Amino acid sequence: MEKQTTKLTLADTIYANIREDITQHIIKPGEKINVKELSKRYGVSETPVKFALNRLISEKIIENFPRQGMKVHSVTAEEVDEIFDTRLMLDLYYMKQIILTVSFNDALKDEFQKNIDEHLQLVTDLSPDSPIEDYLRNYELDYKFHELYLKCSGNQKIVEIFHYINPFLYSNFIFRRQSKVKDINGVKEHLAILDAILAGDEITLKEALTVHIMNAKTAIGLILKVDKII
């Protein structure tokens, strides 16, 4: 049998380039988007840029205002609170089902552990000179951990809600602005969540989830405050 491969389209590549530029704050929150300028920047026609922007609009990373144009979504402290409060609510609601699902599925246990092992090694090796790809992989692994957790609920709508409330919020604001110690601690918090799941301990799982989500919310809140001062 021939191996099937997924080919990236030009729009996929432009999408990744724009997201990377937003993450690095080359394109800043609140900045207006000019299709012609992006087309020139990436050396492509306007068509793949428009496709990429439409995808970013669907992910709430780009906002589109009729007759006013597009801009990078700029969050408020209140929105950060609402997003992470919603995420915590989702995480806590299906704890029993998630513990049960993982307890009977060795493949899921292995997937969780593989994610944590790779993530911990990555953040341990991170340095100011690390390539952008390593930082993006850091945020991707964080996203995949939380997505996997919610998938174990067996409720696809919950997973879709997680996708909808902009899981890239964290990377867009934390990029190279959080200490290595906090990066490592964040992965260790994932490990604490997994340990509680494997132990079937709902009380400890609730505590671990709450600590992790509140720490993420606090980190972004502090960055927003600093940005206001600057």
N, C-alpha and C positions, 0 to 999 in steps of 0.2 A: 504494500500500500504506500502511496505517496504521502509524504508528510505535508500537512497543511500549515501554511505560514500566514500570519497576519501582516499585511503590508500597510505601512503608514501612508496616508494620503498627504498631499501638500498642505491641506487644511489642518490635518493633525499636527504636522510639524510647526506650522505657524501658531496654532493653539498652544503648543508646548513652549514656543519662544515667547509669546505674550505673557503666559502665566509665569515663566521664569523671570521676565523683566518686571512683572508686578511684585513677585516675591522679593526681588532684590531692590525694590523701590526705585528702579530706573524709570518705571511708570508709576507714579505715586497715587495714593488714595485721593479721590476727588479730582484727579486730573482728567481733562477732556480728551476724548479719543478722536483722532483724525485718521480716517481710513487711508487717505492718500499718503500721509506721513508714514504710517505703518507699512504700507505697500513699498514705499521707497526704502525704508529701514531694512526690511527683510528681503528686498530684491525680488518681489513677486508682483503679480497683478492684484487688483483689488478684490477679485472674486474669492480666492482662498482666505484672505483677511476677513472678509465679511462672514464667511462660513465659520471661521474660528471665533469671531466676535459673537456670533449667534449662540455658539456653544457656551461661551463664557457668560452671556446674558442668562441662559437657562440655568447656569450654576450660581447665579446671583453675584458673580465676581465683577461683572460689568453691568451698569444700569443704563437703560435706554429711555430717554424722555422725548415724547413727540414734539417735533419742531425745535427741540433744543439740542438733540444729539446724545452721544454716549459719554459716560465717564466711569472711572474706576470706583467701585463701591467703597464708600468711606463710612465705617461703622462708628456708632456712639457707644459710650459706656453702658447706656441702658440696653442697647441691642446685644452687647456682649453678655450682659446679665441674663437676658431672655434666652439667648442661644444656649448658653451652658446650663441654665436651669432646665431647659427642655431636654438637653442631652442627659442630664442626671436623672430626670424623670423617666426617660426611656430606659436607661440602664437599670434602674431599680425595679421597674414594674415587672420585668420578666426574669428576675433572678432565679426563681424556683425552676422555671422551664429550662433556663440556660444551664444551670447546675445539672439537671437531669439529662439533658441532651449530651453534654460533654462527658458525663460519667459513663455513658454507654457507647462512646465513639472514640476509639483510640486515634483515628486519623485526625480528628479535631484537636485532641490533646497535643499531637505531634505538630500540627500546624501552628497552634498557639506558641508552643515552645520554640519552634524554628524561628518564628517572627521575633520573639524576645531575644533569642541568642544572637541573631544577626543584628538586631537593633542595638543591643548592648555593646557588641563589638564595634559597630559603626560609630556610636557616640563616644566610645572610649578613645577611638583613634582620631576623632575630629580635632582639627586645629584651625587657626585663622587662615592657614595656607591651603586648607583642604579645598578641592574643586567644588563648584556649585552643585555638581551631580550628587556628591555625598550628602550635602545639606538637603537637597530635594528628596533623596532616598530616605533620609531621616524622617521627614514629614510624611512620606508615603507609607513607611512602616508603622508610624503612629496611627495614621488613618486606617490602614488595613487591620490593625489590632482591634480597633473599636468597631469596624464594620463586621469583622468575624464574630465578635462578641454578640452583636445584635442579630446576626444571621442565625446564631444558635437558638434564638427565641422561636424560630420557625415562622415568624410573622414578616412577610416580605414588605408589607406596608410600613412597618417600623423602620426597616432598612431604607426604604425610599424617603422617609421623613429625615433620616440621618443625612442622606445625600442632599436633600433639599435645603437643609439649614446651613449650608456652606461649610463643609468640613475643612476647607482650605483656609478658613479664617485664621487658624492658629499659625500656619506657616507664613501667611502674608504679613503677620505682625511680629513674629518671633525671630525671623531670619537673621542670624548672626547677632542677635541682641540679647541672647540668653546665655548665661555662663555654662561652661561644660559640666559643672557640678549639677546644675539644674536639669540639663539634658539627661545626664546619667540617672539622676533621681527619678525623672519622669518614666524611664524604662523600668526602673526598679519598682515603681508603683504599678506598672503593668504586671510585673512578676507577682506582686502581692495580690493583685486581682485574680490571677490564674491560680495561685496557691489556695486562695479561699474557695474558688470554684471546685478545684480538685478535692479539697477537704469537705466539700458539701456544707460549708459554714456560711449561712446566710447573714448572720450578724457581722462577721468579719468582712464578708464581701461588700456589704452595704457601707461599712466604714472605709474600705479601700477605694471603692468607687467615688464616694463623696470627697475624700481627700484629694484624689487625682483630678476630678473635675474642678473643684474649688481652687486648687493650685494653678490650673491652666487659666481659669477665669481671672485670678488675681494677677498673674503674670501679664496678661494682655491689658488688664485695667491699669496697671502701673505704667506700661509703655504708652498708653493713650494719654495719661496724665503728663508724662514727660514731654510728649509731642506737643501738647497744648502750651506748656511752658516755653518750649523752644520756638 
